């Protein structure tokens, strides 16, 4: 019984200190703070990392504009452009407020990659190339993005900054 209690306390401490992943969001309890204060501080922290595309305090959601990043070199074709999309949610659960954040990373799938795909149909005879099948009328239409995971380091940093700001507000308010 004591061992189970110890394990439970260690897990609770680890989740509170470093955040935990709920579904596809990284979650961090902020404690019993006013919702409006938590949302205001969350927006301030969010703006340090991303520009805000839309926000809704009633729903507790902040969505960032797409930010272009370098996702590193691809083996044959050199560097591949990438982008990050961020969303932060603030919600109340009982008397506590919980912050959740997700930063998705996507890589651009270019026509050169699609052109290397095999050109076959059910009878193994060549047909139109993938380049001809998905020919775009403009460069913007030619962009295709594929998921490349999440930027968990930025998620953790955002939640850590938010917790620090909330803690500073608590100490400043008597």
C-alpha positions as CSV (number, residue, x, y, z in Angstrom):
1,X,0.0,0.0,0.0
2,X,2.8,2.4,0.9
3,X,4.6,1.6,-2.3
4,X,1.5,2.3,-4.4
5,X,1.1,5.6,-2.6
6,X,4.7,6.5,-3.2
7,X,4.4,5.7,-6.9
8,X,1.2,7.7,-7.2
9,X,2.9,10.8,-5.6
10,X,5.9,10.5,-7.9
11,X,3.6,10.3,-11.0
12,X,1.5,13.3,-9.8
13,X,4.6,15.3,-9.1
14,X,6.1,14.5,-12.5
15,X,2.9,15.4,-14.4
16,X,2.6,18.7,-12.5
17,X,6.2,19.7,-12.9
18,X,6.6,18.8,-16.6
19,X,3.1,18.7,-18.0
20,X,1.5,15.7,-19.4
21,X,0.0,14.9,-22.8
22,X,-3.8,14.7,-23.0
23,X,-4.8,13.4,-26.3
24,X,-2.8,15.5,-28.7
25,X,-2.3,18.5,-26.3
26,X,0.3,18.9,-23.6
27,X,-1.5,19.8,-20.4
28,X,-0.4,21.7,-17.3
29,X,-2.6,22.4,-14.3
30,X,-2.3,26.1,-13.1
31,X,-4.1,25.7,-9.8
32,X,-7.0,27.7,-8.4
33,X,-6.5,31.0,-10.3
34,X,-9.1,33.2,-11.9
35,X,-9.9,32.1,-15.4
36,X,-9.6,35.7,-16.9
37,X,-6.1,36.1,-15.4
38,X,-5.0,32.7,-16.7
39,X,-6.3,33.5,-20.2
40,X,-4.7,36.9,-20.2
41,X,-1.3,35.4,-19.1
42,X,-1.7,32.6,-21.6
43,X,-2.2,35.1,-24.4
44,X,0.9,37.0,-23.3
45,X,3.0,33.9,-23.3
46,X,1.6,32.7,-26.6
47,X,2.6,36.0,-28.2
48,X,6.2,35.4,-27.2
49,X,6.3,32.4,-29.5
50,X,3.7,32.9,-32.2
51,X,1.5,35.7,-33.5
52,X,-2.1,35.3,-32.8
53,X,-4.5,34.5,-35.7
54,X,-7.6,34.2,-33.6
55,X,-8.6,34.0,-30.0
56,X,-11.9,33.3,-28.1
57,X,-11.9,33.9,-24.4
58,X,-15.3,32.3,-24.0
59,X,-14.1,29.1,-25.6
60,X,-10.6,29.4,-24.0
61,X,-8.8,29.0,-27.3
62,X,-5.9,30.8,-28.9
63,X,-4.8,29.9,-32.4
64,X,-1.5,31.1,-33.9
65,X,-0.6,32.1,-37.4
66,X,1.5,29.6,-39.3
67,X,5.2,30.1,-38.6
68,X,7.8,29.0,-41.2
69,X,10.7,27.0,-39.8
70,X,13.5,24.9,-41.2
71,X,12.8,21.2,-40.7
72,X,16.3,20.1,-41.6
73,X,17.8,18.5,-44.7
74,X,16.1,15.8,-46.6
75,X,18.4,13.1,-47.9
76,X,18.4,13.7,-51.7
77,X,16.7,17.1,-52.2
78,X,18.4,19.3,-49.6
79,X,16.6,21.4,-47.0
80,X,12.8,21.2,-46.9
81,X,10.7,24.1,-45.8
82,X,8.5,23.5,-42.8
83,X,5.9,25.2,-40.7
84,X,4.6,25.2,-37.2
85,X,1.0,25.6,-36.2
86,X,0.2,26.3,-32.5
87,X,-3.0,26.1,-30.5
88,X,-3.4,26.8,-26.8
89,X,-6.5,26.1,-24.7
90,X,-7.4,27.3,-21.2
91,X,-10.2,25.4,-19.4
92,X,-11.6,25.2,-16.0
93,X,-11.9,21.9,-14.2
94,X,-13.6,22.3,-10.9
95,X,-11.8,25.0,-9.0
96,X,-8.6,24.6,-11.0
97,X,-7.6,26.0,-14.4
98,X,-5.7,23.9,-16.9
99,X,-3.6,25.0,-19.8
100,X,-3.2,22.9,-22.9
101,X,-0.9,23.5,-25.8
102,X,-0.1,21.8,-29.1
103,X,2.6,22.8,-31.6
104,X,2.4,20.8,-34.8
105,X,5.3,20.6,-37.3
106,X,4.6,20.0,-41.0
107,X,7.0,19.6,-43.9
108,X,6.3,20.8,-47.4
109,X,5.8,18.0,-49.9
110,X,7.0,19.3,-53.2
111,X,6.3,18.2,-56.7
112,X,9.8,16.8,-57.0
113,X,9.0,14.3,-54.3
114,X,5.7,13.3,-55.9
115,X,7.4,12.9,-59.2
116,X,9.6,10.1,-57.8
117,X,6.6,8.0,-56.9
118,X,5.9,5.0,-59.0
119,X,3.7,5.4,-62.0
120,X,1.6,2.3,-62.2
121,X,-2.0,1.1,-62.3
122,X,-3.6,-2.3,-61.6
123,X,-2.1,-3.8,-64.8
124,X,1.4,-2.4,-64.2
125,X,1.3,-0.2,-67.3
126,X,2.5,3.4,-67.0
127,X,-0.1,6.1,-67.1
128,X,0.2,9.8,-66.4
129,X,2.9,10.8,-64.1
130,X,2.0,12.1,-60.7
131,X,3.3,15.5,-61.8
132,X,0.7,15.6,-64.6
133,X,-2.1,14.3,-62.4
134,X,-1.6,16.9,-59.8
135,X,-0.5,19.8,-61.9
136,X,-1.2,23.1,-60.2
137,X,-2.2,26.4,-61.8
138,X,-0.2,28.5,-59.4
139,X,2.7,27.9,-56.9
140,X,0.4,28.3,-53.9
141,X,-1.8,25.5,-55.2
142,X,1.2,23.2,-55.6
143,X,1.9,23.2,-51.9
144,X,1.1,20.1,-49.9
145,X,2.0,19.7,-46.3
146,X,2.6,16.5,-44.4
147,X,2.7,16.1,-40.7
148,X,6.2,15.7,-39.2
149,X,5.3,15.4,-35.5
150,X,5.2,18.0,-32.8
151,X,7.7,20.5,-31.3
152,X,7.5,19.3,-27.7
153,X,10.3,21.5,-26.6
154,X,8.4,24.6,-27.5
155,X,5.2,23.1,-25.9
156,X,7.1,22.6,-22.6
157,X,8.7,26.0,-22.7
158,X,5.4,27.7,-23.3
159,X,3.8,25.9,-20.4
160,X,6.8,26.6,-18.1
161,X,6.7,30.3,-18.9
162,X,2.9,30.4,-18.2
163,X,3.4,28.7,-14.8
164,X,6.2,31.1,-13.9
165,X,4.0,34.1,-14.9
166,X,1.0,32.8,-12.9
167,X,3.3,32.2,-9.9
168,X,4.8,35.7,-10.1
169,X,1.2,37.1,-10.2
170,X,0.3,35.1,-7.1
171,X,3.3,36.4,-5.2
172,X,2.7,40.0,-6.3
173,X,-1.0,39.9,-5.2
174,X,-1.4,39.8,-1.4
